[in-house]
Amino acid sequence: MQAAIDRVMQTYGMMVNLTPVQEAEAREKVSNFLKDKGGDEHDLAVEGLKYLVGLQRANDAQLTSALRPVAAVEDRAS
C-alpha cells in the first residue's frame, strides 16, 4: 500500500502546490482513507487521488461560498 500512497502524493504534488505541513497532512489523510481498501497498487492510487481531489474541491467550494456574502456587501457599499 505504501507504493500506492507514494504514487498518490507524487501525482497530487504535481497538481497542487503544498507546503511540507500540508503534504504531511494529505499523506496522513490518504493513508487513513486507503488502509481498509482492497485492490492492487493502481486501483488504490486512483482511489486515493480521487479522494484528495474531492477534499480539495470541497474546501474550494466552502471558501467560495464563504466569500460570496463579503463580495455582496462590498457591492452594496459602492
C-alpha positions, 0 to 999 in steps of 0.5 A: 500500500505504501507504493500506492500512497507514494504514487498518490502524493507524487501525482497530487504534488504535481497538481497542487502546490503544498507546503511540507505541513500540508503534504504531511497532512494529505499523506496522513489523510490518504493513508487513513482513507486507503488502509481498509481498501482492497485492490492492487497498487493502481486501483488504490492510487486512483482511489486515493487521488480521487479522494484528495481531489474531492477534499480539495474541491470541497474546501474550494467550494466552502471558501467560495461560498464563504466569500460570496456574502463579503463580495455582496456587501462590498457591492452594496457599499459602492 
